[in-house]
Amino acid sequence: MAIGPRLEMRQGQSLVMTPQLQQAIKLLQLSNLELTAYVEQELERNPLLERQDGDGGPDDGRDAFDVAETGGDAVRLDLESDTSIAPALEAMDVMPEGNDRGADAAGEAMGEGLGPNSDSYITGRGGDARFEDGESSLEQTLSENQSLRSHVEDQWRLMPASPAERLIGQALIDCLDEAGYLAEPLPEIAERLGAPEAAVEAVLLKLQQIDPTGLFARSLKECLALQLRERDRLDPAMQCLLDHLEMLARRDIPGLLKLCGVDQEDLTDMIKEVRALNPKPGLMFGGEPVQTLIPDVFVRRSPDGAWLVELNNDTLPRVLVNSRYYASVARGGGAKDKGAEAKERDKAAKTYLSECLNSANWLVKSLDQRAQTILKVASEIVRQQEAFLRLGINHLKPLNLKAVAEVIEMHESTVSRVTSNKTMATPRGIFEMKYFFTASISATDGGESFSAEAIRHRIKDLIDAESADDVLSDDKIVEILAGKGVDIARRTVAKYREAMNIASSVERRRLKKAGLLPVG
């Protein structure tokens, strides 16, 4: 075979990712807040883009893009009759409420099971209520919480002290952390103030009398001891328990029985007393404002039973393409007798403006397409999970990306991008959109499958309701679930239990008898 140059024609197909297509795909994955940051960068880079601060009427000479007006920002789902999607006739006026789960402060400090226990496994996070006509939400009418520092200073001013003690006391107050603990070692404070350590310690003892008891402690042990001393319960056995809190966190009940010299019943009562204490008394007061989770989509039920799905327009960027500015610059060629260098500059400027115009128009189109796509996906999720929204976690259906993609006639990868980094505010709280996609578990009678998330919730409910004398083994849980039509293996129950940080049946029996776990 001869080797040499030759011409050939070949026909083939290939997918070319243009910069505009890459931009559109990128916008789909961004949350509303991330999208705002991205648009801010485009506003700085592109002189033809402007931020829309007002309504932007049609007579302003600009082509406006407003998600709230042109993006199709709401749909109505009437699931009690034939499924239909139509523009919503009314705007959402109140954002759904959620369930804030408080942090288990005692559990963080003394090990799992020593603090208050949450009532449910699945909770949402509530957001700010929204009202029309300038009406304020309930949260805005509440008075501001007193800070820990002001609370302590108010009481310190009423306590008798010399001028030197006042100075030392103020320095100790400045060293308080948000939990109410002394954040700096006493010797360092004394050295910084140039005062005897004994004098600083004397002032510290005064400050430790401030309500609530437990403030100005230097350790968890001292914080709990102050509270027990106030209750006249700091006997030698209790002091021994406080000296070995690490054993309590490890749930080493036999070791504690031996060290404290008490029987099982007395130790259980002592542990209950410790659990009733506040390991972080400073958290009772106002601190830094908590960053509210801002949803991307709102879902609520109208009085007639239909579900309204709406984009959160308050966090969507609104931009304009200033076509008037582009036209004025494009016409401004100046005199015809310009030199070659000037004409070349004009040509380069017009080329640059043309590119900016194309980029601005594509961004507007991409934002509009993004809004419509998110609304389509969110509406289909609501339609599929309508039983969950009405009845709760036990009615969450198994759902995958393919099922949604087929209905809205889009690719699975598009649905995956739309549901990434986005949240949905529902009457049951705020959830990530990915939360509604769960694996399925077969039914024993061949009926409709169960959601894996719903089964995890059932397992937790069964375990929470068990007594110390009747702790359920994994095999027993399998048997109970099978009686309710759930076909699940023992290893799957064990996997779900471990994922929820729930101990084995043997460990739970021992802990419940010792009072370290609540009994149903």
N, C-alpha and C positions, 0 to 999 in steps of 0.2 A: 504493500500500500504506500503510495507516494505521500510524502509530507510536504505541505505547502499551504499558502494562504488561499482562502476561498470564502465566498459569500453564502450565507444561509439565512432563511426566514423561519422563525419559530413563533408559534402562537401559545400563549399561556395566560394564566390568571394569577394576580397577586394583590394583596391588600396593602395600600400605601397609607400610612398614618400621617396625614397632613398636620401642620401645626394647629390649624383651626379645630380639627377633629380631636387632637390631643387635649386642647383647651376645654372642649365640650365634655370630654370624659373626665377630666380633672374636676370640673365644676360639679359634676354629679356626686362625687365622693365627699365634697366639703359640707360641713354643717353650715347653718345660717351665719354664725359668728365668724367662722373661717372664711366664708364667702365674702363677708363684709371687708375683712382684712385684704383679701385678694383684689376686690374692686377698688379699694383705696390705693393700692399700688398701681392699678391701671389708670386711675384718675390722675396720679402724679406723672405717669409716663406719656399719656395720650392727651394732647391739648384740645381735641375735639370732644372729649368726654367731660360732662359736668354732673355734679351731684344735684339731684332734685330735692330742694328743700320745701317747696310748696306743691300746689296741685299741678302746675304747669299746663296752662290752657293751650288750645290749638293755635291761638293767634300770636304766640311768642316767637314764631319763625324757627322752631326747633322740632326735630323728630323725637318725641319723648317715649321712653319705655318705663312703665310703672307696673311692677308685678301685681300690685293690688288691683289694677284696672285691666291689664291685658294678659295676665298670666293664668287666668282661670283659677282663682285662689280658693275656691270652695266647691264642694259637691255635697249632694244630699243623697243618702242611701235609705230607701224605704224597704226594709227587709221583711216586713210583715205581709207584703204583697209581692208582686213580681219585682225583681231587682231592677232598679233604675238609677241612672246618674244624671242629675240636672243641676243647674246653678242654684246655689243656696239663696233663698229670698230674704234671709235675715242674718246679720252678723252675730258672731259669738260675743256675748256680753260678760260672761263669767268663766274664768278658767277653772277646769275641774280641780277638785280637791285631791290631795294625796295623803299618804300616811308616812310621816317622818318617823324613822326608827332611831331612837336615841342611842348614843354610843354607850356600851356597857363599860363604864369607867372602872367599876370594881373588878370586873373580869380582866381588864387590861392590867390592873395592878396586882391582883392576887391569884390569877389563874382562872381558867374557864369555869363557869358555874358559881362563882362567888358573888356576882352582881345580879341585878335584875335581869330577868329573861324576857326576850321578845315574845310577843303573843303569836306572831305569824312568821312564816318563812319567806313569803313573797310580799314585799311592800313596795309602794311607789314613793316618790318624793314630790311633795306638793309645791306649787308655784304661787306667784302673786296673782291675786284676783284682779280681773280687768273689768272696768265699768265704763259705760258710755256717759256722755254729757258732763264730763269732768267730775263725776262722783268718786269719792275716795274709797279705797278698799278698807276693810276692817283693820288690817294690820297698820294702816297709816294713821288711824285714830288712836292707837295705843301710845302711852307715854314711854319714853326711853328708859331702859333698865339702868339702874345705878351701877356704876363700875365698881370693881373690887377695891381699887385704890381709894376712891372717894368714900366708900363705906368704911374702910379701915381708918382713914384720916379723920372722919367725923367722930368715931369713937375714941381715937387717940387724943383728940383735942379735949375731950371731957375727962380724961384720966389725969390724976395729979402727977406731975413730973417736974424736975428742975430743968433749966434751960439746956444744960448739957445732955440730959436725958431726951429732951425734945429733939435735939440734933441727931442723936444716935437713933432714936425711934424713926425719924424721917428717912435716915439712910437704910434702915431695915425694911421700911415700907417700899422704898425704891427697888429693893432686891426681891420683892415678891414676884413669882411667876403667875401665870393665869390660873393654875390649879390651886394656888394659895400656899405653895411651898417656898422656903427661903432658897433662892437660886445661887447664892454665893456662900462659901464656907465662912463660919464666924471668925476664925483667926484672920482671914483676909480682910474682912470688913473692919475689924479692930485695928489692923495695921494701916489701912487706908485712912481711917479717921484719927489715928494717933491716940487712941484711947485704950485703956486696959481691957483685956478680953473679958475679965470678970464683970466690968461695968456694962459691956455690951450684952453679956449673957443675962445680967439682971434686967435690962430693958427688954430683952427678948422674952423673958418670963412674963413680964407685964403684958406684952403684946399678944402672947398666947392665950390671954384671958378674953380676948375680943371674940365676939360672936360673929359667925358660927365657930364653935370649938373645932380645933384642928388646923386653923390658920397658923402660919409661921413655923410649921414643922420642918425639920431638916431631912426627914425620911418618912416612908410610909409607916414604918413601925411607930415612930413618934406621933404621927398624925392620929393613928388609931388609938394609941395609948392615951393621948389627951382626951379623946372622946370617951373612952372607957373610964378614965379617972373621974370625969365629970359625972358619970352615972354610978360611981362607986362600985365598979365591977372589975377594977384592975387588981385582982388577987394574984398570988404567985402562979397558979395554974394558967391564968389568962396571960400573964407576962411571959410564961414559957411558950405559950402558943404564938405570941407575937415575935418572940425571939427566933422562931423557926417557921416563918411565913413561907419560905421556899419549899418546905416539906408539905405545907398546906396546898401550895400551888401544884405540887406533884401528886397530891392526893394520897400521901403516905400516911394513911390512918393508923396502921399498926405502930409505926414509929412515933407518931404523936401521942398515942395512948401510953406508950412506955415512958416518954419524956415528961409528959404533963402529970402522970400519976393519977389519972382519972379513968372512970369506966366509959363504955361506949355512949351511954345516954348523956353523961355530963359533957363529953367532947362534942356530941351533936348539938347540944344547947349552946356551947361556947362558939361553935362555928356559925350558928344562926345569929348570935349576937354580933360577931365580926361582920357577917354579911349585911347586917342592918346599918352599919356605919357608913359614913361618906368618905371615901379615900381621896377625893379631890374637892374639898369644900369651896375652893375659889371659883369653881365652874358654876356656882349658883348665881353669879352676878354677870352683868352684861359685859361682853368682850367685843372683839372685832366682828363686824357683820359677816354673816355666812354668805358665800357666793351662791346665789340662787341658780338652780339648773333651769335654763331657758329652753323650752321645747321648740321643735321645728314645726310640729303639726299639732293642731287642737282637734279633739274629738269630743262631741257631746251629743246628747239625745234631745230632740225637740219634743214639745208637748204632744205631738201627734204620733210619737214613737219612732220616727225616722232618725237616722244617725247623720249628723252634720260633720263633715271633715273639712278643715280649713287650715291653710298655711298661716304661719305666724308672720304676718306682714310687718310687724313692728321691728323685726330683726332682719328683714330682707332689704338689701341695698337697692336704691332707686337712682338710676342714672339717665342722662339725656345725651343725645348726639347733637352737637351744635352745628347744624347744616348751614346756618346763616354765616357763621364765621368761616366755614370752609368755602362757601361761595364767594365771599368778599375777598379772601386771600387768592382764590383761584382766578378771579377776574383781574386782580391787580397786577397786570403785566407791565404797566408803566409805558414809557415812551418806546416807539418802535425802533429808534436809532440807537438802542443799547448796544454795547460792545459784546463781543463773543463771550467774555468772561462773565458779564452780568447775566446774559441769557442762559449760560450754563448753570449759574446759581439759581435762577428762577426755575429752571427745569428740575433741578435737584429738590428745590423746595416743594414744587408741585407733586413730584414723585413721593416725597415724604408725607405730605398731607393726604395723598391718595391712599397710601398704606395705612395711615392713621384712621381714615374714614372706613376703610374695609375692616380694620381691626375692631373699631368701635361698633360698627353694624353687626359684626359677627358676635361680639360680646353680648349685645342686646338680644340677638336671636338665641344665643346659648342660654342666657338667663331665663328667657321665656320658656324655652324647651325644658330646662331643668325644673321650673316651677310646675309645669304641666305633668312631667314624668313623676315627680315626687307625689303629686296629688293622686295620680292614677294608682301608684303602688300602695299608698296609704289607704285609699278607698277600698282596694281589693283586700288588704289585710283586715280592715274593719269588717268587711262583708264575711270573710272566712272565720274571723274570731268573734263574731257577734255574741255567741253564747257566753264566752268568757267575759265580755263587757257587761252583760246583763246579770250573770249568775256567779261569776267568780272563777278562781284558779282551777277548781275541779273540772271545769268545762272547757279548759284550753284544749284546742284541737291540734293534732299533729299537722305541721305545715312545712313545706320546703319551697325553695326558690322557684323550682320548675313549675309548681302548681300556680303560683302567682304570675309567672312569666307567660304561661300559656293563655291565661285569661286576658291579660292586657296586651298580648301579642308583642312581646319584647323578648330579648335574649336574657338568659339567666344572669349573665355577667352584669347586665344593666341593672337588674333588680338588686343584685348584690351591692353594686356601687351606690345605688339610691339609699339602701337601708344602712349603709355604713356611717357611723358618726352622727346619727340623727336620732332624735327622741320624739316620742308621741305622748301628749298629755291626754289622758282618758279619765273617765269618772272613777277609775280604780287606781289612779296615780300616774306618774310619769315613767315610761318604760323606753328603753332602747328599742328601735324598730326590729333589731335582730332578735329580741326576746321572744317575739311571736312565732319564730321559726324553731320548732322543736321536733325531735325524732319521735317516731311512733312506736307504740308497744301493742302487740296484737291482742285481740279479745279471745277468750277461750271458746266462745260460741261462734267464732267467725264473723262477728258483727263489726261495728265501727271501731277503729283503733283508738287507743288512748294516747294522750300527749305524755312524753317522758317527764316534762316539768310538772304536770298534774299528778303523776304517780309519785314523784319525789315529795310533793306536798302531802299526799295521802300517807306516805311512810312516816313523815315527820309528825303528822297528827296522831297516828297510831302510837308512836313512841312517846309523845308528850302526854298521852292519856293513860299510859300504863302505870301500875302501882309498883311499890317496892317488892311486893310478894308475887307479882305476876308480870315479870318483865318478858317482853316478847323476843324470841329468837328470830333470826333471819328466816328460818324454815317456817316458823309460825306466821310471820308477816306474809310470806309467799302463799301460805294456806288461806289467810284472811283475804288477800287480794284476789286469789283464784275464786273465792266464793262470791266476789263482786264482779267476776267476769274478766279479770285481768290475767293474761298469760305472761308471767314473768319468771325468770330463773332466779335461783337463790344468789348466784354470784352477781347478778344485776342489782338485787336489793342491797347486797353488801357494798357494791360500788357506789350506789346512790347514797347510802348511809355514811360512808366514809367521806364522800364529797361534801356532805353537810356537817362534817366534823362531829358526828355522833358516835359515841363509844359502842363497843360490842355489848351484847346482852349481859355477859358476866361482869364487865366493868360497870355497866349502868346499875345493876342490882346492888353492887357494893357501894357505889356512890350514893344511891338513893337511900339506902339504909343508914348511911353516915350523914345524911342531910346535905350533901354537897350538890344534889340535883333535885329539882322540884318533883313532887309526886302528883300524878294526875288524879 
